[in-house]
Amino acid sequence: MALMTPSQSTICKGCWQHMRMPIPIRGPLALPLRMMGVKISRMNPNLCNICETMFTRVKRRKQIVVTSTVLFADVRGYTALSQEAASSEMLDILHGFTDECAEAVWARDGIVNKFIGDAMLAIFNFPIMRDDHVEQAVRAAQDIQRRWLRRSGQASAGAVPSPGLGIGIHTGTASIGEIGTAYKDFTIIGPMVNMASRIQAAAAAGDILVSSAVYAQVPHLFSGPHAAEFALKGIERPTTLHRMIA
């Protein structure tokens, strides 16, 4: 499957879907708004920062409950590797990680909500709404692993070998919106998000692990044996997860 690159929208997809307002983010019509502080969002280049920083104005409240899919990705062995490699080499790894993850997520209409050191949190189905958000998240995970393998294969001789990535995906309802008053942050919270994080923690380098809720919506993307029981942190009973091939 060919790797996707995000197509550039001339208007903010989030403002159009949620407010039916065609907010220009590219082209001549975007220039006056840019002078007023309306810019392309850091979370997705097809959104504007109104979706990112003025959530209450857009949705009329600080938090809403949405059905969404969350993808966590993490660089495996980064801490141990950072004790042996030069800072410049570790920065190259992080730059590559952020670039490959962001492009894969954006190509599937997801948002990169946060990069936390060597980990990423991506959200699908908000602010850009898609009925097939579960499949888009899974395909983005496949793209991330393929991109990372390709980048690792292109590393010059003598360079620090790129560590593998572990990815976990879960879907369900969660609260999304503004957190805090003095320092506002746009994020997603709830048990579904915590579960996605735990699934990612169980993923080995090169793995994509998804919950049964995710698998139930995209069984056609799996082949061969893929279900296994995992002991997840904070969960008493073993949890059935599904491992997929990138």
FIKOLZA-1660 file (N, C-alpha, C; in steps of 0.1 Angstrom, whole numbers, plus 5000, padded with zeros to 4 digits):
% residues 246
   i   px   py   pz ch aa at
   1 5008 4988 5000  A  M  N
   1 5000 5000 5000  A  M CA
   1 5009 5012 5000  A  M  C
   2 5006 5022 4992  A  A  N
   2 5014 5034 4991  A  A CA
   2 5011 5043 5003  A  A  C
   3 5022 5049 5008  A  L  N
   3 5021 5059 5019  A  L CA
   3 5014 5071 5014  A  L  C
   4 5005 5076 5023  A  M  N
   4 4997 5088 5020  A  M CA
   4 5003 5100 5025  A  M  C
   5 5000 5111 5018  A  T  N
   5 5004 5125 5023  A  T CA
   5 4991 5133 5024  A  T  C
   6 4990 5142 5034  A  P  N
   6 4978 5149 5036  A  P CA
   6 4976 5159 5025  A  P  C
   7 4963 5159 5019  A  S  N
   7 4960 5170 5010  A  S CA
   7 4957 5183 5017  A  S  C
   8 4960 5194 5011  A  Q  N
   8 4958 5207 5018  A  Q CA
   8 4945 5213 5015  A  Q  C
   9 4937 5216 5025  A  S  N
   9 4924 5222 5024  A  S CA
   9 4926 5237 5024  A  S  C
  10 4917 5244 5017  A  T  N
  10 4918 5259 5017  A  T CA
  10 4910 5265 5029  A  T  C
  11 4901 5257 5035  A  I  N
  11 4894 5262 5046  A  I CA
  11 4896 5252 5058  A  I  C
  12 4893 5256 5070  A  C  N
  12 4895 5248 5082  A  C CA
  12 4883 5238 5082  A  C  C
  13 4887 5225 5082  A  K  N
  13 4877 5214 5082  A  K CA
  13 4869 5214 5095  A  K  C
  14 4876 5217 5106  A  G  N
  14 4869 5217 5118  A  G CA
  14 4858 5228 5120  A  G  C
  15 4862 5240 5116  A  C  N
  15 4852 5251 5117  A  C CA
  15 4840 5248 5107  A  C  C
  16 4843 5242 5096  A  W  N
  16 4832 5240 5086  A  W CA
  16 4823 5229 5092  A  W  C
  17 4828 5218 5097  A  Q  N
  17 4820 5207 5102  A  Q CA
  17 4812 5211 5114  A  Q  C
  18 4818 5219 5123  A  H  N
  18 4811 5222 5136  A  H CA
  18 4803 5235 5136  A  H  C
  19 4807 5245 5128  A  M  N
  19 4800 5257 5128  A  M CA
  19 4795 5262 5115  A  M  C
  20 4798 5254 5104  A  R  N
  20 4794 5257 5091  A  R CA
  20 4799 5271 5087  A  R  C
  21 4812 5274 5091  A  M  N
  21 4818 5286 5088  A  M CA
  21 4831 5283 5080  A  M  C
  22 4831 5288 5067  A  P  N
  22 4843 5286 5059  A  P CA
  22 4854 5295 5062  A  P  C
  23 4862 5291 5072  A  I  N
  23 4874 5299 5077  A  I CA
  23 4886 5296 5068  A  I  C
  24 4890 5306 5059  A  P  N
  24 4901 5303 5050  A  P CA
  24 4914 5302 5058  A  P  C
  25 4922 5292 5055  A  I  N
  25 4935 5290 5061  A  I CA
  25 4946 5290 5051  A  I  C
  26 4943 5290 5038  A  R  N
  26 4953 5291 5028  A  R CA
  26 4948 5300 5016  A  R  C
  27 4957 5306 5009  A  G  N
  27 4953 5314 4998  A  G CA
  27 4951 5329 5002  A  G  C
  28 4948 5337 4992  A  P  N
  28 4947 5352 4995  A  P CA
  28 4936 5355 5005  A  P  C
  29 4925 5348 5006  A  L  N
  29 4915 5351 5016  A  L CA
  29 4919 5348 5030  A  L  C
  30 4930 5340 5032  A  A  N
  30 4935 5337 5045  A  A CA
  30 4943 5348 5051  A  A  C
  31 4948 5357 5043  A  L  N
  31 4958 5368 5047  A  L CA
  31 4952 5377 5058  A  L  C
  32 4940 5383 5055  A  P  N
  32 4934 5392 5066  A  P CA
  32 4932 5384 5079  A  P  C
  33 4928 5372 5079  A  L  N
  33 4926 5364 5091  A  L CA
  33 4939 5362 5098  A  L  C
  34 4949 5359 5090  A  R  N
  34 4962 5356 5096  A  R CA
  34 4967 5369 5103  A  R  C
  35 4964 5381 5098  A  M  N
  35 4968 5393 5105  A  M CA
  35 4960 5394 5118  A  M  C
  36 4949 5388 5119  A  M  N
  36 4941 5388 5131  A  M CA
  36 4944 5377 5141  A  M  C
  37 4954 5369 5137  A  G  N
  37 4958 5358 5146  A  G CA
  37 4953 5344 5143  A  G  C
  38 4945 5343 5132  A  V  N
  38 4940 5330 5129  A  V CA
  38 4950 5323 5120  A  V  C
  39 4956 5312 5125  A  K  N
  39 4967 5305 5119  A  K CA
  39 4963 5290 5117  A  K  C
  40 4972 5283 5109  A  I  N
  40 4970 5269 5108  A  I CA
  40 4974 5262 5121  A  I  C
  41 4966 5253 5125  A  S  N
  41 4968 5246 5138  A  S CA
  41 4980 5237 5138  A  S  C
  42 4986 5236 5149  A  R  N
  42 4998 5227 5151  A  R CA
  42 4993 5213 5152  A  R  C
  43 4980 5210 5154  A  M  N
  43 4975 5196 5156  A  M CA
  43 4973 5189 5142  A  M  C
  44 4969 5197 5132  A  N  N
  44 4966 5192 5119  A  N CA
  44 4966 5204 5109  A  N  C
  45 4973 5203 5098  A  P  N
  45 4974 5215 5089  A  P CA
  45 4962 5218 5082  A  P  C
  46 4951 5210 5083  A  N  N
  46 4938 5213 5077  A  N CA
  46 4928 5219 5087  A  N  C
  47 4934 5223 5099  A  L  N
  47 4926 5230 5109  A  L CA
  47 4932 5243 5112  A  L  C
  48 4924 5252 5118  A  C  N
  48 4929 5265 5123  A  C CA
  48 4930 5265 5138  A  C  C
  49 4937 5275 5143  A  N  N
  49 4939 5275 5158  A  N CA
  49 4927 5279 5165  A  N  C
  50 4916 5283 5158  A  I  N
  50 4903 5285 5165  A  I CA
  50 4898 5271 5171  A  I  C
  51 4900 5261 5164  A  C  N
  51 4896 5247 5168  A  C CA
  51 4905 5243 5180  A  C  C
  52 4917 5248 5180  A  E  N
  52 4927 5244 5190  A  E CA
  52 4926 5252 5203  A  E  C
  53 4924 5265 5202  A  T  N
  53 4926 5274 5214  A  T CA
  53 4913 5281 5218  A  T  C
  54 4902 5279 5210  A  M  N
  54 4889 5286 5213  A  M CA
  54 4878 5276 5214  A  M  C
  55 4881 5265 5221  A  F  N
  55 4871 5254 5221  A  F CA
  55 4857 5258 5226  A  F  C
  56 4858 5266 5237  A  T  N
  56 4845 5270 5243  A  T CA
  56 4837 5279 5234  A  T  C
  57 4844 5287 5226  A  R  N
  57 4836 5295 5217  A  R CA
  57 4830 5287 5205  A  R  C
  58 4837 5276 5201  A  V  N
  58 4832 5268 5190  A  V CA
  58 4821 5259 5195  A  V  C
  59 4823 5252 5207  A  K  N
  59 4813 5242 5211  A  K CA
  59 4804 5247 5222  A  K  C
  60 4806 5260 5227  A  R  N
  60 4797 5266 5237  A  R CA
  60 4799 5260 5251  A  R  C
  61 4808 5251 5253  A  R  N
  61 4811 5246 5266  A  R CA
  61 4825 5241 5267  A  R  C
  62 4831 5239 5278  A  K  N
  62 4845 5235 5280  A  K CA
  62 4848 5221 5276  A  K  C
  63 4838 5212 5278  A  Q  N
  63 4840 5198 5276  A  Q CA
  63 4828 5192 5269  A  Q  C
  64 4830 5182 5259  A  I  N
  64 4819 5175 5253  A  I CA
  64 4823 5160 5253  A  I  C
  65 4814 5151 5253  A  V  N
  65 4816 5137 5252  A  V CA
  65 4815 5133 5237  A  V  C
  66 4825 5126 5232  A  V  N
  66 4826 5123 5218  A  V CA
  66 4830 5108 5217  A  V  C
  67 4826 5102 5206  A  T  N
  67 4831 5089 5202  A  T CA
  67 4843 5091 5194  A  T  C
  68 4854 5085 5198  A  S  N
  68 4866 5088 5191  A  S CA
  68 4875 5075 5192  A  S  C
  69 4886 5076 5184  A  T  N
  69 4897 5066 5185  A  T CA
  69 4910 5072 5189  A  T  C
  70 4917 5066 5198  A  V  N
  70 4929 5072 5203  A  V CA
  70 4941 5062 5199  A  V  C
  71 4951 5068 5194  A  L  N
  71 4964 5061 5191  A  L CA
  71 4975 5066 5199  A  L  C
  72 4982 5058 5206  A  F  N
  72 4994 5061 5213  A  F CA
  72 5006 5054 5206  A  F  C
  73 5017 5061 5204  A  A  N
  73 5029 5056 5198  A  A CA
  73 5040 5060 5207  A  A  C
  74 5050 5051 5209  A  D  N
  74 5061 5053 5218  A  D CA
  74 5074 5047 5212  A  D  C
  75 5085 5054 5214  A  V  N
  75 5098 5049 5209  A  V CA
  75 5103 5039 5220  A  V  C
  76 5105 5027 5216  A  R  N
  76 5110 5017 5226  A  R CA
  76 5125 5018 5228  A  R  C
  77 5129 5017 5241  A  G  N
  77 5143 5017 5244  A  G CA
  77 5150 5030 5243  A  G  C
  78 5142 5041 5243  A  Y  N
  78 5148 5054 5241  A  Y CA
  78 5156 5058 5252  A  Y  C
  79 5152 5056 5265  A  T  N
  79 5159 5060 5276  A  T CA
  79 5173 5053 5277  A  T  C
  80 5173 5040 5275  A  A  N
  80 5185 5033 5275  A  A CA
  80 5195 5038 5264  A  A  C
  81 5189 5040 5253  A  L  N
  81 5198 5044 5241  A  L CA
  81 5203 5058 5243  A  L  C
  82 5195 5067 5250  A  S  N
  82 5200 5080 5252  A  S CA
  82 5212 5081 5262  A  S  C
  83 5214 5071 5269  A  Q  N
  83 5226 5070 5278  A  Q CA
  83 5239 5067 5271  A  Q  C
  84 5237 5062 5259  A  E  N
  84 5249 5057 5251  A  E CA
  84 5252 5066 5239  A  E  C
  85 5242 5072 5234  A  A  N
  85 5243 5080 5221  A  A CA
  85 5245 5095 5224  A  A  C
  86 5250 5102 5214  A  A  N
  86 5251 5116 5216  A  A CA
  86 5238 5123 5215  A  A  C
  87 5237 5135 5221  A  S  N
  87 5225 5143 5221  A  S CA
  87 5220 5146 5207  A  S  C
  88 5229 5149 5198  A  S  N
  88 5225 5152 5184  A  S CA
  88 5218 5140 5178  A  S  C
  89 5224 5128 5181  A  E  N
  89 5218 5116 5175  A  E CA
  89 5204 5113 5180  A  E  C
  90 5202 5115 5193  A  M  N
  90 5189 5113 5199  A  M CA
  90 5179 5123 5194  A  M  C
  91 5183 5136 5191  A  L  N
  91 5175 5146 5186  A  L CA
  91 5170 5142 5171  A  L  C
  92 5180 5136 5164  A  D  N
  92 5176 5131 5150  A  D CA
  92 5165 5121 5151  A  D  C
  93 5166 5112 5161  A  I  N
  93 5156 5101 5162  A  I CA
  93 5143 5107 5166  A  I  C
  94 5143 5117 5175  A  L  N
  94 5130 5123 5179  A  L CA
  94 5124 5131 5168  A  L  C
  95 5133 5138 5160  A  H  N
  95 5128 5146 5149  A  H CA
  95 5121 5136 5139  A  H  C
  96 5128 5125 5136  A  G  N
  96 5122 5115 5127  A  G CA
  96 5109 5110 5132  A  G  C
  97 5108 5107 5145  A  F  N
  97 5096 5101 5151  A  F CA
  97 5085 5111 5149  A  F  C
  98 5087 5124 5153  A  T  N
  98 5076 5133 5152  A  T CA
  98 5071 5136 5138  A  T  C
  99 5081 5136 5128  A  D  N
  99 5077 5139 5114  A  D CA
  99 5069 5127 5109  A  D  C
 100 5074 5115 5111  A  E  N
 100 5067 5103 5105  A  E CA
 100 5053 5101 5111  A  E  C
 101 5052 5103 5124  A  C  N
 101 5039 5101 5131  A  C CA
 101 5030 5112 5126  A  C  C
 102 5034 5124 5126  A  A  N
 102 5025 5135 5122  A  A CA
 102 5020 5134 5108  A  A  C
 103 5028 5131 5099  A  E  N
 103 5024 5130 5085  A  E CA
 103 5014 5118 5083  A  E  C
 104 5017 5107 5090  A  A  N
 104 5008 5095 5089  A  A CA
 104 4994 5099 5095  A  A  C
 105 4994 5105 5106  A  V  N
 105 4981 5109 5113  A  V CA
 105 4973 5119 5105  A  V  C
 106 4980 5129 5100  A  W  N
 106 4973 5140 5092  A  W CA
 106 4968 5134 5079  A  W  C
 107 4974 5125 5073  A  A  N
 107 4969 5119 5061  A  A CA
 107 4956 5112 5063  A  A  C
 108 4953 5108 5075  A  R  N
 108 4941 5101 5078  A  R CA
 108 4931 5110 5086  A  R  C
 109 4933 5123 5085  A  D  N
 109 4923 5133 5092  A  D CA
 109 4923 5132 5107  A  D  C
 110 4934 5126 5113  A  G  N
 110 4935 5127 5127  A  G CA
 110 4943 5139 5132  A  G  C
 111 4943 5141 5145  A  I  N
 111 4951 5152 5150  A  I CA
 111 4962 5147 5159  A  I  C
 112 4974 5153 5159  A  V  N
 112 4984 5150 5169  A  V CA
 112 4981 5159 5181  A  V  C
 113 4975 5153 5191  A  N  N
 113 4972 5161 5203  A  N CA
 113 4984 5165 5211  A  N  C
 114 4993 5156 5213  A  K  N
 114 5005 5158 5221  A  K CA
 114 5017 5149 5217  A  K  C
 115 5029 5155 5218  A  F  N
 115 5041 5148 5218  A  F CA
 115 5047 5150 5232  A  F  C
 116 5049 5139 5239  A  I  N
 116 5054 5139 5253  A  I CA
 116 5067 5132 5253  A  I  C
 117 5078 5139 5250  A  G  N
 117 5091 5133 5249  A  G CA
 117 5092 5123 5238  A  G  C
 118 5093 5110 5240  A  D  N
 118 5094 5100 5230  A  D CA
 118 5080 5093 5228  A  D  C
 119 5069 5100 5231  A  A  N
 119 5056 5094 5229  A  A CA
 119 5047 5103 5222  A  A  C
 120 5036 5098 5215  A  M  N
 120 5027 5106 5208  A  M CA
 120 5013 5102 5212  A  M  C
 121 5003 5111 5213  A  L  N
 121 4989 5109 5215  A  L CA
 121 4982 5115 5203  A  L  C
 122 4975 5107 5195  A  A  N
 122 4967 5111 5184  A  A CA
 122 4953 5108 5186  A  A  C
 123 4944 5117 5180  A  I  N
 123 4929 5115 5182  A  I CA
 123 4923 5115 5168  A  I  C
 124 4914 5106 5166  A  F  N
 124 4906 5105 5153  A  F CA
 124 4891 5107 5156  A  F  C
 125 4885 5114 5148  A  N  N
 125 4871 5117 5148  A  N CA
 125 4868 5130 5156  A  N  C
 126 4878 5138 5158  A  F  N
 126 4875 5151 5164  A  F CA
 126 4888 5159 5163  A  F  C
 127 4888 5172 5159  A  P  N
 127 4876 5179 5154  A  P CA
 127 4871 5175 5140  A  P  C
 128 4880 5168 5132  A  I  N
 128 4875 5164 5119  A  I CA
 128 4868 5151 5120  A  I  C
 129 4855 5151 5117  A  M  N
 129 4846 5139 5119  A  M CA
 129 4846 5130 5107  A  M  C
 130 4848 5117 5110  A  R  N
 130 4847 5107 5100  A  R CA
 130 4840 5094 5105  A  R  C
 131 4831 5089 5097  A  D  N
 131 4824 5077 5101  A  D CA
 131 4834 5065 5103  A  D  C
 132 4845 5065 5095  A  D  N
 132 4854 5054 5094  A  D CA
 132 4867 5057 5103  A  D  C
 133 4865 5065 5114  A  H  N
 133 4877 5069 5122  A  H CA
 133 4885 5058 5127  A  H  C
 134 4878 5046 5131  A  V  N
 134 4886 5035 5136  A  V CA
 134 4895 5030 5125  A  V  C
 135 4890 5028 5113  A  E  N
 135 4899 5023 5103  A  E CA
 135 4910 5033 5099  A  E  C
 136 4907 5045 5100  A  Q  N
 136 4917 5055 5097  A  Q CA
 136 4928 5055 5107  A  Q  C
 137 4925 5053 5120  A  A  N
 137 4935 5052 5130  A  A CA
 137 4944 5040 5128  A  A  C
 138 4938 5029 5125  A  V  N
 138 4946 5016 5123  A  V CA
 138 4955 5018 5111  A  V  C
 139 4949 5023 5100  A  R  N
 139 4958 5025 5088  A  R CA
 139 4969 5035 5091  A  R  C
 140 4966 5045 5099  A  A  N
 140 4977 5055 5102  A  A CA
 140 4988 5048 5110  A  A  C
 141 4984 5038 5119  A  A  N
 141 4994 5031 5127  A  A CA
 141 5003 5022 5117  A  A  C
 142 4996 5016 5107  A  Q  N
 142 5004 5009 5098  A  Q CA
 142 5014 5018 5090  A  Q  C
 143 5009 5029 5086  A  D  N
 143 5017 5039 5079  A  D CA
 143 5029 5043 5088  A  D  C
 144 5027 5046 5100  A  I  N
 144 5037 5050 5109  A  I CA
 144 5048 5039 5110  A  I  C
 145 5044 5027 5112  A  Q  N
 145 5054 5016 5113  A  Q CA
 145 5062 5014 5099  A  Q  C
 146 5055 5015 5088  A  R  N
 146 5062 5014 5075  A  R CA
 146 5071 5026 5073  A  R  C
 147 5067 5038 5076  A  R  N
 147 5076 5049 5075  A  R CA
 147 5088 5048 5084  A  R  C
 148 5086 5043 5096  A  W  N
 148 5097 5042 5105  A  W CA
 148 5107 5031 5100  A  W  C
 149 5102 5020 5095  A  L  N
 149 5111 5010 5090  A  L CA
 149 5119 5015 5078  A  L  C
 150 5112 5023 5069  A  R  N
 150 5119 5028 5058  A  R CA
 150 5130 5038 5062  A  R  C
 151 5127 5047 5072  A  R  N
 151 5137 5056 5077  A  R CA
 151 5148 5049 5083  A  R  C
 152 5145 5039 5091  A  S  N
 152 5156 5031 5097  A  S CA
 152 5165 5025 5086  A  S  C
 153 5159 5020 5076  A  G  N
 153 5167 5014 5065  A  G CA
 153 5176 5023 5057  A  G  C
 154 5172 5036 5058  A  Q  N
 154 5179 5046 5051  A  Q CA
 154 5190 5053 5059  A  Q  C
 155 5191 5049 5072  A  A  N
 155 5201 5055 5081  A  A CA
 155 5215 5052 5076  A  A  C
 156 5223 5062 5077  A  S  N
 156 5237 5061 5072  A  S CA
 156 5245 5051 5080  A  S  C
 157 5255 5045 5075  A  A  N
 157 5264 5036 5082  A  A CA
 157 5270 5043 5094  A  A  C
 158 5271 5036 5105  A  G  N
 158 5277 5042 5117  A  G CA
 158 5267 5050 5125  A  G  C
 159 5255 5053 5120  A  A  N
 159 5246 5060 5128  A  A CA
 159 5240 5052 5139  A  A  C
 160 5234 5058 5149  A  V  N
 160 5228 5050 5160  A  V CA
 160 5215 5043 5154  A  V  C
 161 5214 5030 5156  A  P  N
 161 5202 5023 5150  A  P CA
 161 5189 5029 5156  A  P  C
 162 5179 5031 5147  A  S  N
 162 5167 5036 5152  A  S CA
 162 5159 5025 5160  A  S  C
 163 5155 5029 5172  A  P  N
 163 5148 5019 5180  A  P CA
 163 5134 5017 5174  A  P  C
 164 5128 5006 5178  A  G  N
 164 5114 5003 5172  A  G CA
 164 5104 5011 5179  A  G  C
 165 5092 5011 5173  A  L  N
 165 5080 5018 5179  A  L CA
 165 5070 5008 5183  A  L  C
 166 5063 5011 5195  A  G  N
 166 5052 5004 5199  A  G CA
 166 5040 5012 5198  A  G  C
 167 5029 5007 5193  A  I  N
 167 5016 5014 5191  A  I CA
 167 5004 5007 5197  A  I  C
 168 4996 5015 5204  A  G  N
 168 4983 5009 5209  A  G CA
 168 4971 5018 5205  A  G  C
 169 4960 5011 5202  A  I  N
 169 4948 5018 5197  A  I CA
 169 4936 5013 5204  A  I  C
 170 4927 5022 5208  A  H  N
 170 4914 5019 5215  A  H CA
 170 4904 5029 5210  A  H  C
 171 4891 5025 5210  A  T  N
 171 4880 5034 5206  A  T CA
 171 4869 5033 5216  A  T  C
 172 4862 5044 5217  A  G  N
 172 4850 5045 5226  A  G CA
 172 4847 5059 5229  A  G  C
 173 4839 5062 5239  A  T  N
 173 4836 5076 5243  A  T CA
 173 4845 5082 5253  A  T  C
 174 4848 5094 5252  A  A  N
 174 4857 5102 5261  A  A CA
 174 4853 5116 5261  A  A  C
 175 4858 5123 5271  A  S  N
 175 4856 5138 5272  A  S CA
 175 4867 5145 5265  A  S  C
 176 4864 5155 5257  A  I  N
 176 4874 5163 5250  A  I CA
 176 4871 5177 5251  A  I  C
 177 4881 5185 5252  A  G  N
 177 4879 5200 5253  A  G CA
 177 4890 5207 5261  A  G  C
 178 4887 5218 5267  A  E  N
 178 4897 5225 5275  A  E CA
 178 4898 5220 5289  A  E  C
 179 4911 5220 5293  A  I  N
 179 4914 5216 5307  A  I CA
 179 4922 5228 5313  A  I  C
 180 4919 5232 5325  A  G  N
 180 4926 5242 5332  A  G CA
 180 4920 5256 5329  A  G  C
 181 4924 5266 5337  A  T  N
 181 4920 5280 5336  A  T CA
 181 4932 5289 5334  A  T  C
 182 4941 5289 5343  A  A  N
 182 4953 5297 5341  A  A CA
 182 4961 5293 5329  A  A  C
 183 4963 5280 5328  A  Y  N
 183 4969 5274 5316  A  Y CA
 183 4960 5265 5309  A  Y  C
 184 4954 5269 5298  A  K  N
 184 4944 5261 5291  A  K CA
 184 4951 5251 5282  A  K  C
 185 4946 5239 5282  A  D  N
 185 4951 5228 5273  A  D CA
 185 4939 5221 5266  A  D  C
 186 4941 5218 5254  A  F  N
 186 4931 5211 5246  A  F CA
 186 4935 5196 5246  A  F  C
 187 4927 5187 5252  A  T  N
 187 4930 5173 5253  A  T CA
 187 4918 5164 5254  A  T  C
 188 4921 5151 5255  A  I  N
 188 4910 5141 5256  A  I CA
 188 4913 5133 5269  A  I  C
 189 4903 5130 5277  A  I  N
 189 4904 5123 5289  A  I CA
 189 4893 5113 5291  A  I  C
 190 4896 5103 5300  A  G  N
 190 4886 5093 5303  A  G CA
 190 4892 5079 5303  A  G  C
 191 4884 5069 5307  A  P  N
 191 4889 5055 5308  A  P CA
 191 4893 5050 5295  A  P  C
 192 4887 5054 5284  A  M  N
 192 4891 5049 5271  A  M CA
 192 4905 5053 5267  A  M  C
 193 4909 5065 5271  A  V  N
 193 4922 5070 5268  A  V CA
 193 4932 5063 5277  A  V  C
 194 4929 5060 5289  A  N  N
 194 4938 5053 5298  A  N CA
 194 4940 5039 5293  A  N  C
 195 4930 5032 5288  A  M  N
 195 4931 5019 5282  A  M CA
 195 4940 5019 5270  A  M  C
 196 4939 5029 5261  A  A  N
 196 4947 5030 5249  A  A CA
 196 4962 5031 5254  A  A  C
 197 4964 5039 5264  A  S  N
 197 4978 5040 5269  A  S CA
 197 4984 5027 5274  A  S  C
 198 4975 5019 5281  A  R  N
 198 4980 5007 5287  A  R CA
 198 4982 4997 5275  A  R  C
 199 4974 4997 5265  A  I  N
 199 4976 4988 5253  A  I CA
 199 4989 4992 5247  A  I  C
 200 4992 5004 5245  A  Q  N
 200 5005 5008 5239  A  Q CA
 200 5017 5003 5248  A  Q  C
 201 5015 5004 5261  A  A  N
 201 5026 5000 5270  A  A CA
 201 5029 4985 5268  A  A  C
 202 5019 4977 5264  A  A  N
 202 5021 4963 5262  A  A CA
 202 5027 4959 5248  A  A  C
 203 5028 4969 5239  A  A  N
 203 5032 4966 5226  A  A CA
 203 5048 4966 5225  A  A  C
 204 5053 4955 5219  A  A  N
 204 5067 4954 5217  A  A CA
 204 5072 4963 5205  A  A  C
 205 5084 4965 5204  A  A  N
 205 5090 4972 5192  A  A CA
 205 5085 4966 5179  A  A  C
 206 5079 4974 5171  A  G  N
 206 5073 4970 5158  A  G CA
 206 5059 4965 5159  A  G  C
 207 5053 4965 5171  A  D  N
 207 5039 4960 5173  A  D CA
 207 5029 4971 5171  A  D  C
 208 5017 4967 5166  A  I  N
 208 5005 4975 5166  A  I CA
 208 4995 4966 5173  A  I  C
 209 4991 4970 5186  A  L  N
 209 4981 4963 5193  A  L CA
 209 4968 4971 5194  A  L  C
 210 4957 4964 5192  A  V  N
 210 4944 4971 5192  A  V CA
 210 4935 4963 5201  A  V  C
 211 4925 4970 5207  A  S  N
 211 4915 4964 5216  A  S CA
 211 4905 4956 5208  A  S  C
 212 4897 4948 5215  A  S  N
 212 4886 4941 5208  A  S CA
 212 4876 4950 5202  A  S  C
 213 4874 4962 5208  A  A  N
 213 4865 4972 5203  A  A CA
 213 4869 4977 5189  A  A  C
 214 4882 4979 5188  A  V  N
 214 4888 4983 5175  A  V CA
 214 4887 4971 5165  A  V  C
 215 4891 4960 5169  A  Y  N
 215 4891 4948 5160  A  Y CA
 215 4877 4945 5154  A  Y  C
 216 4867 4947 5163  A  A  N
 216 4853 4944 5159  A  A CA
 216 4849 4953 5147  A  A  C
 217 4855 4964 5145  A  Q  N
 217 4851 4973 5134  A  Q CA
 217 4859 4972 5122  A  Q  C
 218 4871 4965 5123  A  V  N
 218 4880 4964 5112  A  V CA
 218 4886 4950 5110  A  V  C
 219 4878 4940 5112  A  P  N
 219 4884 4926 5111  A  P CA
 219 4890 4923 5097  A  P  C
 220 4886 4930 5087  A  H  N
 220 4891 4928 5073  A  H CA
 220 4906 4932 5072  A  H  C
 221 4911 4940 5082  A  L  N
 221 4925 4944 5081  A  L CA
 221 4935 4934 5087  A  L  C
 222 4929 4923 5093  A  F  N
 222 4937 4914 5100  A  F CA
 222 4938 4901 5092  A  F  C
 223 4949 4894 5094  A  S  N
 223 4951 4881 5087  A  S CA
 223 4959 4872 5096  A  S  C
 224 4957 4859 5096  A  G  N
 224 4964 4850 5104  A  G CA
 224 4961 4851 5119  A  G  C
 225 4968 4843 5128  A  P  N
 225 4965 4844 5142  A  P CA
 225 4969 4858 5147  A  P  C
 226 4960 4864 5155  A  H  N
 226 4963 4878 5159  A  H CA
 226 4959 4881 5174  A  H  C
 227 4950 4872 5179  A  A  N
 227 4945 4875 5193  A  A CA
 227 4953 4868 5203  A  A  C
 228 4955 4875 5214  A  A  N
 228 4963 4870 5226  A  A CA
 228 4959 4877 5238  A  A  C
 229 4961 4870 5250  A  E  N
 229 4958 4876 5263  A  E CA
 229 4970 4884 5268  A  E  C
 230 4967 4896 5273  A  F  N
 230 4978 4904 5279  A  F CA
 230 4974 4909 5293  A  F  C
 231 4984 4909 5302  A  A  N
 231 4982 4915 5315  A  A CA
 231 4986 4930 5314  A  A  C
 232 4975 4938 5315  A  L  N
 232 4977 4952 5314  A  L CA
 232 4978 4959 5328  A  L  C
 233 4986 4968 5330  A  K  N
 233 4988 4975 5342  A  K CA
 233 4975 4981 5347  A  K  C
 234 4972 4978 5360  A  G  N
 234 4960 4984 5366  A  G CA
 234 4947 4976 5363  A  G  C
 235 4948 4966 5355  A  I  N
 235 4936 4958 5351  A  I CA
 235 4938 4944 5357  A  I  C
 236 4928 4940 5365  A  E  N
 236 4929 4927 5372  A  E CA
 236 4930 4915 5363  A  E  C
 237 4921 4914 5353  A  R  N
 237 4920 4902 5345  A  R CA
 237 4928 4904 5332  A  R  C
 238 4932 4893 5326  A  P  N
 238 4939 4894 5313  A  P CA
 238 4930 4900 5303  A  P  C
 239 4935 4908 5294  A  T  N
 239 4928 4915 5283  A  T CA
 239 4931 4909 5270  A  T  C
 240 4921 4907 5262  A  T  N
 240 4923 4902 5248  A  T CA
 240 4927 4914 5239  A  T  C
 241 4939 4913 5233  A  L  N
 241 4943 4923 5223  A  L CA
 241 4946 4916 5210  A  L  C
 242 4946 4924 5199  A  H  N
 242 4948 4919 5186  A  H CA
 242 4961 4926 5180  A  H  C
 243 4970 4917 5176  A  R  N
 243 4983 4922 5170  A  R CA
 243 4981 4922 5155  A  R  C
 244 4985 4933 5149  A  M  N
 244 4984 4934 5134  A  M CA
 244 4997 4936 5128  A  M  C
 245 4998 4933 5115  A  I  N
 245 5010 4935 5108  A  I CA
 245 5010 4948 5100  A  I  C
 246 5020 4956 5101  A  A  N
 246 5020 4969 5094  A  A CA
 246 5020 4967 5079  A  A  C
% end
